[in-house]
Amino acid sequence: MYIAKTTLLHNGKIIPIGDEVDLTVQQAESLGELVEKKEQPKQRKQRNKEGDE
């Protein structure tokens, strides 16, 4: 997933600045600085609720 840094036209849809766009690596490389890779949120480990009283 990437974030548009400019308005894009992708698969017939207008993607506004700041919106997410699903691109292949090749598409993103072709667009260069016009998109940036979206950072995936780090998954937090779930705490075991037993004994957490």
Secondary structure as the mmCIF struct_conf table of DSSP 4:
data_model
#
loop_
_struct_conf.conf_type_id
_struct_conf.id
_struct_conf.beg_label_comp_id
_struct_conf.beg_label_asym_id
_struct_conf.beg_label_seq_id
_struct_conf.end_label_comp_id
_struct_conf.end_label_asym_id
_struct_conf.end_label_seq_id
STRN STRN1 TYR A 2 ALA A 4
BEND BEND1 LYS A 5 THR A 6
STRN STRN2 LEU A 8 HIS A 10
TURN_TY1_P TURN_TY1_P1 ASN A 11 GLY A 12
STRN STRN3 LYS A 13 ILE A 15
TURN_TY1_P TURN_TY1_P2 ILE A 17 GLY A 18
STRN STRN4 GLU A 20 VAL A 21
HELX_RH_AL_P HELX_RH_AL_P1 VAL A 25 LEU A 31
HELX_RH_3T_P HELX_RH_3T_P1 GLY A 32 LEU A 34
STRN STRN5 VAL A 35 LYS A 37
HELX_LH_PP_P HELX_LH_PP_P1 LYS A 38 ASN A 48
TURN_TY1_P TURN_TY1_P3 GLU A 50 GLY A 51
#
